[in-house]
Amino acid sequence: MRLYTENPGMVIEAAIMRMKDMGVRPVSVNTLGPSLEEVFIRLTGLERDADGERV
């Protein structure tokens, strides 16, 4: 499962509580910051397709 959020601590806690309620035991949890490409796209609003053309 992959989740995107601006508040990872709250989302991780809620997700783990829900998994426990369902009888599911998480094996691992990782958090990642945005990539440089994701930051660039967010700041500039520019996206490129697979051929490098602006979308």
PDB file of N, H, CA, C and O in Angstrom:
ATOM      1  N   MET A   1       0.844  -1.153   0.000  1.00  0.00           N
ATOM      2  CA  MET A   1       0.000   0.000   0.000  1.00  0.00           C
ATOM      3  C   MET A   1       0.895   1.223   0.000  1.00  0.00           C
ATOM      4  O   MET A   1       1.897   1.262   0.715  1.00  0.00           O
ATOM      5  N   ARG A   2       0.546   2.218  -0.792  1.00  0.00           N
ATOM      6  H   ARG A   2      -0.268   2.187  -1.373  1.00  0.00           H
ATOM      7  CA  ARG A   2       1.299   3.464  -0.834  1.00  0.00           C
ATOM      8  C   ARG A   2       0.326   4.604  -0.569  1.00  0.00           C
ATOM      9  O   ARG A   2      -0.716   4.707  -1.216  1.00  0.00           O
ATOM     10  N   LEU A   3       0.673   5.453   0.384  1.00  0.00           N
ATOM     11  H   LEU A   3       1.520   5.369   0.909  1.00  0.00           H
ATOM     12  CA  LEU A   3      -0.170   6.585   0.743  1.00  0.00           C
ATOM     13  C   LEU A   3       0.621   7.864   0.597  1.00  0.00           C
ATOM     14  O   LEU A   3       1.817   7.897   0.888  1.00  0.00           O
ATOM     15  N   TYR A   4      -0.039   8.917   0.149  1.00  0.00           N
ATOM     16  H   TYR A   4      -1.011   8.890  -0.087  1.00  0.00           H
ATOM     17  CA  TYR A   4       0.577  10.231   0.038  1.00  0.00           C
ATOM     18  C   TYR A   4      -0.124  11.164   1.018  1.00  0.00           C
ATOM     19  O   TYR A   4      -1.350  11.268   1.004  1.00  0.00           O
ATOM     20  N   THR A   5       0.640  11.840   1.864  1.00  0.00           N
ATOM     21  H   THR A   5       1.636  11.756   1.875  1.00  0.00           H
ATOM     22  CA  THR A   5       0.055  12.716   2.862  1.00  0.00           C
ATOM     23  C   THR A   5       1.034  13.795   3.274  1.00  0.00           C
ATOM     24  O   THR A   5       2.245  13.647   3.115  1.00  0.00           O
ATOM     25  N   GLU A   6       0.502  14.872   3.800  1.00  0.00           N
ATOM     26  H   GLU A   6      -0.482  14.992   3.929  1.00  0.00           H
ATOM     27  CA  GLU A   6       1.351  15.918   4.358  1.00  0.00           C
ATOM     28  C   GLU A   6       1.531  15.722   5.860  1.00  0.00           C
ATOM     29  O   GLU A   6       2.270  16.475   6.494  1.00  0.00           O
ATOM     30  N   ASN A   7       0.861  14.718   6.439  1.00  0.00           N
ATOM     31  H   ASN A   7       0.260  14.107   5.923  1.00  0.00           H
ATOM     32  CA  ASN A   7       0.969  14.444   7.873  1.00  0.00           C
ATOM     33  C   ASN A   7       1.210  12.942   8.082  1.00  0.00           C
ATOM     34  O   ASN A   7       0.305  12.226   8.512  1.00  0.00           O
ATOM     35  N   PRO A   8       2.431  12.461   7.779  1.00  0.00           N
ATOM     36  CA  PRO A   8       2.684  11.024   7.847  1.00  0.00           C
ATOM     37  C   PRO A   8       2.493  10.418   9.233  1.00  0.00           C
ATOM     38  O   PRO A   8       2.021   9.286   9.341  1.00  0.00           O
ATOM     39  N   GLY A   9       2.844  11.137  10.289  1.00  0.00           N
ATOM     40  H   GLY A   9       3.227  12.056  10.201  1.00  0.00           H
ATOM     41  CA  GLY A   9       2.696  10.581  11.636  1.00  0.00           C
ATOM     42  C   GLY A   9       1.263  10.207  11.947  1.00  0.00           C
ATOM     43  O   GLY A   9       0.996   9.121  12.464  1.00  0.00           O
ATOM     44  N   MET A  10       0.333  11.107  11.633  1.00  0.00           N
ATOM     45  H   MET A  10       0.549  11.989  11.214  1.00  0.00           H
ATOM     46  CA  MET A  10      -1.076  10.851  11.906  1.00  0.00           C
ATOM     47  C   MET A  10      -1.609   9.706  11.033  1.00  0.00           C
ATOM     48  O   MET A  10      -2.356   8.852  11.512  1.00  0.00           O
ATOM     49  N   VAL A  11      -1.225   9.695   9.765  1.00  0.00           N
ATOM     50  H   VAL A  11      -0.619  10.388   9.376  1.00  0.00           H
ATOM     51  CA  VAL A  11      -1.713   8.670   8.850  1.00  0.00           C
ATOM     52  C   VAL A  11      -1.155   7.299   9.220  1.00  0.00           C
ATOM     53  O   VAL A  11      -1.881   6.306   9.171  1.00  0.00           O
ATOM     54  N   ILE A  12       0.117   7.231   9.586  1.00  0.00           N
ATOM     55  H   ILE A  12       0.706   8.037   9.626  1.00  0.00           H
ATOM     56  CA  ILE A  12       0.712   5.948   9.987  1.00  0.00           C
ATOM     57  C   ILE A  12       0.004   5.408  11.219  1.00  0.00           C
ATOM     58  O   ILE A  12      -0.345   4.229  11.273  1.00  0.00           O
ATOM     59  N   GLU A  13      -0.205   6.262  12.197  1.00  0.00           N
ATOM     60  H   GLU A  13       0.079   7.219  12.152  1.00  0.00           H
ATOM     61  CA  GLU A  13      -0.888   5.827  13.423  1.00  0.00           C
ATOM     62  C   GLU A  13      -2.291   5.310  13.116  1.00  0.00           C
ATOM     63  O   GLU A  13      -2.685   4.255  13.612  1.00  0.00           O
ATOM     64  N   ALA A  14      -3.044   6.043  12.304  1.00  0.00           N
ATOM     65  H   ALA A  14      -2.724   6.900  11.900  1.00  0.00           H
ATOM     66  CA  ALA A  14      -4.407   5.626  11.958  1.00  0.00           C
ATOM     67  C   ALA A  14      -4.400   4.323  11.160  1.00  0.00           C
ATOM     68  O   ALA A  14      -5.234   3.449  11.395  1.00  0.00           O
ATOM     69  N   ALA A  15      -3.469   4.189  10.225  1.00  0.00           N
ATOM     70  H   ALA A  15      -2.791   4.899  10.034  1.00  0.00           H
ATOM     71  CA  ALA A  15      -3.394   2.980   9.404  1.00  0.00           C
ATOM     72  C   ALA A  15      -3.050   1.760  10.256  1.00  0.00           C
ATOM     73  O   ALA A  15      -3.640   0.695  10.073  1.00  0.00           O
ATOM     74  N   ILE A  16      -2.111   1.902  11.175  1.00  0.00           N
ATOM     75  H   ILE A  16      -1.633   2.768  11.324  1.00  0.00           H
ATOM     76  CA  ILE A  16      -1.733   0.776  12.037  1.00  0.00           C
ATOM     77  C   ILE A  16      -2.881   0.394  12.961  1.00  0.00           C
ATOM     78  O   ILE A  16      -3.132  -0.790  13.181  1.00  0.00           O
ATOM     79  N   MET A  17      -3.582   1.392  13.504  1.00  0.00           N
ATOM     80  H   MET A  17      -3.378   2.355  13.325  1.00  0.00           H
ATOM     81  CA  MET A  17      -4.738   1.089  14.356  1.00  0.00           C
ATOM     82  C   MET A  17      -5.804   0.330  13.562  1.00  0.00           C
ATOM     83  O   MET A  17      -6.402  -0.618  14.070  1.00  0.00           O
ATOM     84  N   ARG A  18      -6.040   0.747  12.319  1.00  0.00           N
ATOM     85  H   ARG A  18      -5.554   1.517  11.906  1.00  0.00           H
ATOM     86  CA  ARG A  18      -7.035   0.068  11.470  1.00  0.00           C
ATOM     87  C   ARG A  18      -6.593  -1.358  11.165  1.00  0.00           C
ATOM     88  O   ARG A  18      -7.408  -2.281  11.200  1.00  0.00           O
ATOM     89  N   MET A  19      -5.325  -1.543  10.869  1.00  0.00           N
ATOM     90  H   MET A  19      -4.663  -0.793  10.841  1.00  0.00           H
ATOM     91  CA  MET A  19      -4.817  -2.891  10.596  1.00  0.00           C
ATOM     92  C   MET A  19      -4.989  -3.784  11.811  1.00  0.00           C
ATOM     93  O   MET A  19      -5.389  -4.940  11.674  1.00  0.00           O
ATOM     94  N   LYS A  20      -4.692  -3.267  13.006  1.00  0.00           N
ATOM     95  H   LYS A  20      -4.367  -2.328  13.118  1.00  0.00           H
ATOM     96  CA  LYS A  20      -4.878  -4.047  14.230  1.00  0.00           C
ATOM     97  C   LYS A  20      -6.330  -4.440  14.407  1.00  0.00           C
ATOM     98  O   LYS A  20      -6.629  -5.573  14.785  1.00  0.00           O
ATOM     99  N   ASP A  21      -7.253  -3.492  14.130  1.00  0.00           N
ATOM    100  H   ASP A  21      -7.010  -2.571  13.823  1.00  0.00           H
ATOM    101  CA  ASP A  21      -8.683  -3.791  14.220  1.00  0.00           C
ATOM    102  C   ASP A  21      -9.089  -4.911  13.275  1.00  0.00           C
ATOM    103  O   ASP A  21     -10.002  -5.682  13.568  1.00  0.00           O
ATOM    104  N   MET A  22      -8.406  -4.997  12.139  1.00  0.00           N
ATOM    105  H   MET A  22      -7.664  -4.370  11.900  1.00  0.00           H
ATOM    106  CA  MET A  22      -8.708  -6.015  11.131  1.00  0.00           C
ATOM    107  C   MET A  22      -7.935  -7.307  11.375  1.00  0.00           C
ATOM    108  O   MET A  22      -8.116  -8.280  10.643  1.00  0.00           O
ATOM    109  N   GLY A  23      -7.083  -7.329  12.385  1.00  0.00           N
ATOM    110  H   GLY A  23      -6.935  -6.538  12.979  1.00  0.00           H
ATOM    111  CA  GLY A  23      -6.284  -8.523  12.666  1.00  0.00           C
ATOM    112  C   GLY A  23      -5.088  -8.673  11.758  1.00  0.00           C
ATOM    113  O   GLY A  23      -4.553  -9.772  11.608  1.00  0.00           O
ATOM    114  N   VAL A  24      -4.663  -7.585  11.153  1.00  0.00           N
ATOM    115  H   VAL A  24      -5.097  -6.692  11.275  1.00  0.00           H
ATOM    116  CA  VAL A  24      -3.514  -7.610  10.248  1.00  0.00           C
ATOM    117  C   VAL A  24      -2.317  -7.040  10.983  1.00  0.00           C
ATOM    118  O   VAL A  24      -2.416  -6.014  11.656  1.00  0.00           O
ATOM    119  N   ARG A  25      -1.192  -7.710  10.848  1.00  0.00           N
ATOM    120  H   ARG A  25      -1.111  -8.543  10.301  1.00  0.00           H
ATOM    121  CA  ARG A  25       0.030  -7.247  11.501  1.00  0.00           C
ATOM    122  C   ARG A  25       0.966  -6.665  10.451  1.00  0.00           C
ATOM    123  O   ARG A  25       1.408  -7.386   9.556  1.00  0.00           O
ATOM    124  N   PRO A  26       1.280  -5.361  10.544  1.00  0.00           N
ATOM    125  CA  PRO A  26       2.193  -4.775   9.554  1.00  0.00           C
ATOM    126  C   PRO A  26       3.591  -5.363   9.692  1.00  0.00           C
ATOM    127  O   PRO A  26       4.072  -5.592  10.802  1.00  0.00           O
ATOM    128  N   VAL A  27       4.226  -5.601   8.579  1.00  0.00           N
ATOM    129  H   VAL A  27       3.836  -5.415   7.677  1.00  0.00           H
ATOM    130  CA  VAL A  27       5.576  -6.152   8.570  1.00  0.00           C
ATOM    131  C   VAL A  27       6.598  -5.025   8.624  1.00  0.00           C
ATOM    132  O   VAL A  27       7.603  -5.126   9.328  1.00  0.00           O
ATOM    133  N   SER A  28       6.343  -3.950   7.880  1.00  0.00           N
ATOM    134  H   SER A  28       5.527  -3.868   7.308  1.00  0.00           H
ATOM    135  CA  SER A  28       7.243  -2.799   7.913  1.00  0.00           C
ATOM    136  C   SER A  28       6.487  -1.552   7.476  1.00  0.00           C
ATOM    137  O   SER A  28       5.455  -1.623   6.809  1.00  0.00           O
ATOM    138  N   VAL A  29       7.027  -0.421   7.869  1.00  0.00           N
ATOM    139  H   VAL A  29       7.866  -0.363   8.411  1.00  0.00           H
ATOM    140  CA  VAL A  29       6.477   0.876   7.488  1.00  0.00           C
ATOM    141  C   VAL A  29       7.653   1.765   7.112  1.00  0.00           C
ATOM    142  O   VAL A  29       8.631   1.851   7.854  1.00  0.00           O
ATOM    143  N   ASN A  30       7.564   2.425   5.963  1.00  0.00           N
ATOM    144  H   ASN A  30       6.770   2.356   5.360  1.00  0.00           H
ATOM    145  CA  ASN A  30       8.624   3.323   5.501  1.00  0.00           C
ATOM    146  C   ASN A  30       8.015   4.671   5.156  1.00  0.00           C
ATOM    147  O   ASN A  30       6.873   4.753   4.704  1.00  0.00           O
ATOM    148  N   THR A  31       8.778   5.711   5.371  1.00  0.00           N
ATOM    149  H   THR A  31       9.706   5.645   5.738  1.00  0.00           H
ATOM    150  CA  THR A  31       8.373   7.039   4.929  1.00  0.00           C
ATOM    151  C   THR A  31       9.434   7.569   3.983  1.00  0.00           C
ATOM    152  O   THR A  31      10.628   7.355   4.188  1.00  0.00           O
ATOM    153  N   LEU A  32       8.993   8.255   2.956  1.00  0.00           N
ATOM    154  H   LEU A  32       8.022   8.428   2.788  1.00  0.00           H
ATOM    155  CA  LEU A  32       9.895   8.842   1.976  1.00  0.00           C
ATOM    156  C   LEU A  32       9.494  10.283   1.735  1.00  0.00           C
ATOM    157  O   LEU A  32       8.307  10.599   1.660  1.00  0.00           O
ATOM    158  N   GLY A  33      10.464  11.143   1.614  1.00  0.00           N
ATOM    159  H   GLY A  33      11.429  10.887   1.675  1.00  0.00           H
ATOM    160  CA  GLY A  33      10.193  12.516   1.225  1.00  0.00           C
ATOM    161  C   GLY A  33      10.009  12.588  -0.274  1.00  0.00           C
ATOM    162  O   GLY A  33      10.270  11.613  -0.979  1.00  0.00           O
ATOM    163  N   PRO A  34       9.569  13.718  -0.766  1.00  0.00           N
ATOM    164  CA  PRO A  34       9.368  13.853  -2.213  1.00  0.00           C
ATOM    165  C   PRO A  34      10.701  13.833  -2.956  1.00  0.00           C
ATOM    166  O   PRO A  34      11.729  14.259  -2.430  1.00  0.00           O
ATOM    167  N   SER A  35      10.662  13.327  -4.193  1.00  0.00           N
ATOM    168  H   SER A  35       9.827  12.980  -4.621  1.00  0.00           H
ATOM    169  CA  SER A  35      11.858  13.344  -5.039  1.00  0.00           C
ATOM    170  C   SER A  35      12.065  14.756  -5.574  1.00  0.00           C
ATOM    171  O   SER A  35      11.165  15.593  -5.499  1.00  0.00           O
ATOM    172  N   LEU A  36      13.244  15.015  -6.109  1.00  0.00           N
ATOM    173  H   LEU A  36      13.975  14.336  -6.170  1.00  0.00           H
ATOM    174  CA  LEU A  36      13.509  16.328  -6.702  1.00  0.00           C
ATOM    175  C   LEU A  36      12.558  16.602  -7.862  1.00  0.00           C
ATOM    176  O   LEU A  36      12.126  17.738  -8.060  1.00  0.00           O
ATOM    177  N   GLU A  37      12.235  15.567  -8.624  1.00  0.00           N
ATOM    178  H   GLU A  37      12.586  14.645  -8.463  1.00  0.00           H
ATOM    179  CA  GLU A  37      11.293  15.725  -9.736  1.00  0.00           C
ATOM    180  C   GLU A  37       9.907  16.124  -9.229  1.00  0.00           C
ATOM    181  O   GLU A  37       9.268  17.010  -9.796  1.00  0.00           O
ATOM    182  N   GLU A  38       9.444  15.472  -8.165  1.00  0.00           N
ATOM    183  H   GLU A  38       9.964  14.752  -7.704  1.00  0.00           H
ATOM    184  CA  GLU A  38       8.140  15.808  -7.598  1.00  0.00           C
ATOM    185  C   GLU A  38       8.111  17.243  -7.078  1.00  0.00           C
ATOM    186  O   GLU A  38       7.116  17.945  -7.254  1.00  0.00           O
ATOM    187  N   VAL A  39       9.187  17.679  -6.446  1.00  0.00           N
ATOM    188  H   VAL A  39       9.996  17.108  -6.303  1.00  0.00           H
ATOM    189  CA  VAL A  39       9.266  19.054  -5.954  1.00  0.00           C
ATOM    190  C   VAL A  39       9.255  20.028  -7.126  1.00  0.00           C
ATOM    191  O   VAL A  39       8.548  21.035  -7.086  1.00  0.00           O
ATOM    192  N   PHE A  40      10.030  19.740  -8.167  1.00  0.00           N
ATOM    193  H   PHE A  40      10.604  18.922  -8.199  1.00  0.00           H
ATOM    194  CA  PHE A  40      10.079  20.601  -9.342  1.00  0.00           C
ATOM    195  C   PHE A  40       8.700  20.745  -9.974  1.00  0.00           C
ATOM    196  O   PHE A  40       8.274  21.855 -10.294  1.00  0.00           O
ATOM    197  N   ILE A  41       8.009  19.637 -10.152  1.00  0.00           N
ATOM    198  H   ILE A  41       8.355  18.736  -9.892  1.00  0.00           H
ATOM    199  CA  ILE A  41       6.679  19.672 -10.764  1.00  0.00           C
ATOM    200  C   ILE A  41       5.717  20.484  -9.909  1.00  0.00           C
ATOM    201  O   ILE A  41       4.940  21.282 -10.434  1.00  0.00           O
ATOM    202  N   ARG A  42       5.762  20.288  -8.603  1.00  0.00           N
ATOM    203  H   ARG A  42       6.393  19.640  -8.176  1.00  0.00           H
ATOM    204  CA  ARG A  42       4.858  21.024  -7.718  1.00  0.00           C
ATOM    205  C   ARG A  42       5.157  22.527  -7.760  1.00  0.00           C
ATOM    206  O   ARG A  42       4.233  23.340  -7.798  1.00  0.00           O
ATOM    207  N   LEU A  43       6.449  22.901  -7.754  1.00  0.00           N
ATOM    208  H   LEU A  43       7.200  22.241  -7.724  1.00  0.00           H
ATOM    209  CA  LEU A  43       6.805  24.314  -7.721  1.00  0.00           C
ATOM    210  C   LEU A  43       6.581  25.024  -9.057  1.00  0.00           C
ATOM    211  O   LEU A  43       6.200  26.195  -9.080  1.00  0.00           O
ATOM    212  N   THR A  44       6.814  24.325 -10.163  1.00  0.00           N
ATOM    213  H   THR A  44       7.123  23.374 -10.144  1.00  0.00           H
ATOM    214  CA  THR A  44       6.719  24.964 -11.472  1.00  0.00           C
ATOM    215  C   THR A  44       5.395  24.684 -12.174  1.00  0.00           C
ATOM    216  O   THR A  44       4.985  25.446 -13.050  1.00  0.00           O
ATOM    217  N   GLY A  45       4.733  23.611 -11.802  1.00  0.00           N
ATOM    218  H   GLY A  45       5.067  22.992 -11.090  1.00  0.00           H
ATOM    219  CA  GLY A  45       3.512  23.230 -12.494  1.00  0.00           C
ATOM    220  C   GLY A  45       3.793  22.561 -13.832  1.00  0.00           C
ATOM    221  O   GLY A  45       2.865  22.263 -14.583  1.00  0.00           O
ATOM    222  N   LEU A  46       5.066  22.323 -14.136  1.00  0.00           N
ATOM    223  H   LEU A  46       5.820  22.565 -13.526  1.00  0.00           H
ATOM    224  CA  LEU A  46       5.442  21.699 -15.408  1.00  0.00           C
ATOM    225  C   LEU A  46       5.545  20.195 -15.250  1.00  0.00           C
ATOM    226  O   LEU A  46       6.127  19.709 -14.280  1.00  0.00           O
ATOM    227  N   GLU A  47       4.989  19.460 -16.189  1.00  0.00           N
ATOM    228  H   GLU A  47       4.517  19.855 -16.977  1.00  0.00           H
ATOM    229  CA  GLU A  47       5.145  18.020 -16.229  1.00  0.00           C
ATOM    230  C   GLU A  47       5.607  17.629 -17.600  1.00  0.00           C
ATOM    231  O   GLU A  47       5.355  18.343 -18.571  1.00  0.00           O
ATOM    232  N   ARG A  48       6.279  16.505 -17.698  1.00  0.00           N
ATOM    233  H   ARG A  48       6.483  15.925 -16.909  1.00  0.00           H
ATOM    234  CA  ARG A  48       6.745  16.007 -18.982  1.00  0.00           C
ATOM    235  C   ARG A  48       6.259  14.580 -19.171  1.00  0.00           C
ATOM    236  O   ARG A  48       6.142  13.824 -18.207  1.00  0.00           O
ATOM    237  N   ASP A  49       5.974  14.210 -20.424  1.00  0.00           N
ATOM    238  H   ASP A  49       6.068  14.824 -21.208  1.00  0.00           H
ATOM    239  CA  ASP A  49       5.567  12.836 -20.696  1.00  0.00           C
ATOM    240  C   ASP A  49       6.803  11.972 -20.906  1.00  0.00           C
ATOM    241  O   ASP A  49       7.928  12.443 -20.737  1.00  0.00           O
ATOM    242  N   ALA A  50       6.602  10.718 -21.273  1.00  0.00           N
ATOM    243  H   ALA A  50       5.688  10.335 -21.411  1.00  0.00           H
ATOM    244  CA  ALA A  50       7.714   9.778 -21.423  1.00  0.00           C
ATOM    245  C   ALA A  50       8.713  10.222 -22.490  1.00  0.00           C
ATOM    246  O   ALA A  50       9.886   9.856 -22.421  1.00  0.00           O
ATOM    247  N   ASP A  51       8.260  11.015 -23.486  1.00  0.00           N
ATOM    248  H   ASP A  51       7.307  11.312 -23.542  1.00  0.00           H
ATOM    249  CA  ASP A  51       9.157  11.496 -24.546  1.00  0.00           C
ATOM    250  C   ASP A  51       9.841  12.811 -24.197  1.00  0.00           C
ATOM    251  O   ASP A  51      10.590  13.357 -25.007  1.00  0.00           O
ATOM    252  N   GLY A  52       9.582  13.329 -22.975  1.00  0.00           N
ATOM    253  H   GLY A  52       8.974  12.886 -22.317  1.00  0.00           H
ATOM    254  CA  GLY A  52      10.191  14.571 -22.558  1.00  0.00           C
ATOM    255  C   GLY A  52       9.410  15.805 -22.989  1.00  0.00           C
ATOM    256  O   GLY A  52       9.863  16.930 -22.781  1.00  0.00           O
ATOM    257  N   GLU A  53       8.241  15.603 -23.588  1.00  0.00           N
ATOM    258  H   GLU A  53       7.872  14.689 -23.757  1.00  0.00           H
ATOM    259  CA  GLU A  53       7.416  16.721 -24.025  1.00  0.00           C
ATOM    260  C   GLU A  53       6.593  17.254 -22.880  1.00  0.00           C
ATOM    261  O   GLU A  53       6.164  16.492 -22.012  1.00  0.00           O
ATOM    262  N   ARG A  54       6.364  18.563 -22.866  1.00  0.00           N
ATOM    263  H   ARG A  54       6.712  19.181 -23.570  1.00  0.00           H
ATOM    264  CA  ARG A  54       5.508  19.154 -21.828  1.00  0.00           C
ATOM    265  C   ARG A  54       4.087  18.639 -21.940  1.00  0.00           C
ATOM    266  O   ARG A  54       3.547  18.457 -23.031  1.00  0.00           O
ATOM    267  N   VAL A  55       3.500  18.412 -20.778  1.00  0.00           N
ATOM    268  H   VAL A  55       3.939  18.561 -19.891  1.00  0.00           H
ATOM    269  CA  VAL A  55       2.103  17.949 -20.735  1.00  0.00           C
ATOM    270  C   VAL A  55       1.251  19.114 -20.307  1.00  0.00           C
ATOM    271  O   VAL A  55       0.032  18.980 -20.195  1.00  0.00           O
TER     272      VAL A  55
END
